[in-house]
């Protein structure tokens, strides 16, 4: 069951990279652990195409929804 839309993948990767970069320069070890954990969690949602927070909020995505949306925005010449 996929619940991460394709348009959500790039921002999740960017947020994971930002969290990893901040964790690399953060002095307290507890902050590093939290930031690295958040980065790993974001990358896992991209890799598995499943987000537990989206599931908890009952947000689901199917590829049929994507194609219906793309077809509705297509401009005919």
C-alpha positions in Angstrom: 0.0 0.0 0.0 1.6 3.2 -1.2 0.8 6.4 0.6 3.7 8.7 -0.5 2.9 10.7 -3.6 5.7 11.2 -6.2 5.6 15.0 -5.6 6.4 14.3 -1.9 9.6 12.4 -2.6 11.9 15.2 -3.6 11.0 17.4 -0.6 11.5 14.4 1.7 15.0 13.8 0.3 15.9 17.5 0.7 14.7 17.5 4.3 16.7 14.3 5.0 19.8 15.9 3.5 19.2 19.1 5.5 18.7 17.1 8.8 21.9 15.2 8.1 23.9 18.3 7.4 22.7 20.0 10.6 23.3 16.8 12.6 26.9 16.8 11.4 27.6 20.2 13.0 25.3 19.9 16.0 27.3 19.7 19.2 25.0 17.8 21.7 25.0 14.0 21.0 21.3 13.8 21.7 20.5 16.3 19.0 22.7 14.4 16.6 20.8 11.1 17.3 17.4 12.8 16.8 18.4 14.5 13.5 20.1 11.4 12.1 17.0 9.4 13.1 14.7 11.9 11.3 16.9 11.8 8.2 16.9 8.0 8.2 13.1 7.9 8.7 12.5 10.3 5.8 14.8 8.3 3.5 13.0 5.1 4.5 9.6 6.6 3.5 11.0 7.5 0.1 12.6 4.0 -0.4 9.5 2.0 0.8 6.9 4.4 -0.5 5.1 4.1 2.8 4.8 6.7 5.6 3.4 5.7 9.0 2.3 9.3 9.6 0.3 9.4 6.4 -1.2 6.0 7.3 -2.1 7.4 10.8 -3.8 10.3 9.1 -5.6 7.9 6.6 -3.9 9.5 3.6 -3.7 7.0 0.8 -2.4 7.4 -2.7 -2.8 5.2 -5.8 -1.3 5.5 -9.2 -4.8 5.7 -10.7 -5.3 9.0 -8.8 -2.1 10.3 -10.3 -3.2 9.5 -13.9 -6.7 10.9 -13.4 -5.1 14.1 -12.2 -2.6 14.3 -15.0 -5.3 13.6 -17.6 -7.6 16.3 -16.2 -4.9 18.9 -16.6 -3.8 17.9 -20.1 -4.4 20.7 -22.7 -5.5 19.6 -26.2 -4.1 21.6 -29.1 
